[in-house]
Amino acid sequence: MNKTSVKVPRVEGIPQTGAHVPLIERYRERLPFAAGDPLVSLQEGSTPLLRAPVLSEMVGATVRLKLEGANPTGSFKDRGMTCAVSAAVREGAKAVLCASTGNTAASAAAYAARAGITCAVIVPEGKIAQGKLAQTLIHGARVISLAGNFDQALELVRELTAAHPIVLVNSVNEFRIEGQKTAAFEVHEDLEGELQALCIPVGNAGNITAYWRGFRELGATPKLLGFQAEGAAPLVLGHVVEHPETVASAIRIGNPVRWEEAMAAATDSRGAIRAVSDSEILAAFRLLASKEGMFCEPASAASVAGLLKYGAEGAEQIVCVLTGRGLKDPETAIAHNDGRVIPCPVEIGPIEEAVLGDP
Ligand code: F0G
């Protein structure tokens, strides 16, 4: 795509925000792409930063939500995937492969479809949310369901890509981190450098690594507060978790590939990596949906669960990254909410009772 084909609408009086500009175009001078390189884009990035009044009141600070679910496939993975797949196409690759808890798979499948190359994904059997599986299949990727967990899947794809001409698009791929660091640029720009703490869920630890790289490139130093699920918290425990378990299937990971970098991001930013329980994650998940009107997936709610559990710790301007949208995982939302579905015959009396009666 050349620059002239991407026109930013210029309406008088409306500031130019960079919205609708593909991520690599918007940040080209800070990314490893030259003008004229082939770009595979679905117009990712430029996601909203939403004020969260209820959370702000609860923690006594200004809290905003970085809505990464607004990316084309519904998660932050698209930032890294536009870069990883564009680079793969630039190298002449014909196939990409990843291990995934679901979102990387959906994103890789979409960008590979867009690029006209093949994609295969290896996912832990029975442990990826329905929305993600639906996306990956409809985009035409080959889906392999491994009788094992994410960490084992990742080991296998590393072995396979070392032996075959297939590009690995997990966050071991540097282009993924490069793309994902742009979220830090956006937050920094939107808050004019005033950010003091960033709360973020941590699984394979690529995203916290990417944010820290992005902030450092700008000379910004917010505290990075990473949160893992209690049953999948290797960085908190200081050892690999052989059998990770959590309701937040996206971060059900026991041996993160960016382990050292994530610890360095927390330490160097004077932040921390801490654990939140599944019930704390689910409480934050419901609170976001019912009080802030924001439906994210359970893993994303770990950032807010952590903020509520550990507090603002003196920060006045806080951003919680909501990494993926709620529709990714309808099963968990249906299983864990305070509402109920009321069956009703086609008659005015029962309808009246159902609508107006005591809940
Ligand atoms: N939130 C969501 C919604 C995710 O899908 C992931 C990771 C994370 C947070 C954690 O990010 O791994 O960079 O620390 N999902 C990967 C996947 C593992 O396969 O989709 P991380």
Boltz pocket constraint, residues with backbone or C-beta under 6 A from the ligand:
constraints:
  - pocket:
      binder: B
      contacts: [[A, 75], [A, 77], [A, 99], [A, 100], [A, 101], [A, 102], [A, 103], [A, 104], [A, 105], [A, 171], [A, 201], [A, 202], [A, 203], [A, 204], [A, 205], [A, 206], [A, 207], [A, 208], [A, 250], [A, 251], [A, 297], [A, 299], [A, 300], [A, 323], [A, 324]]
      max_distance: 6.0
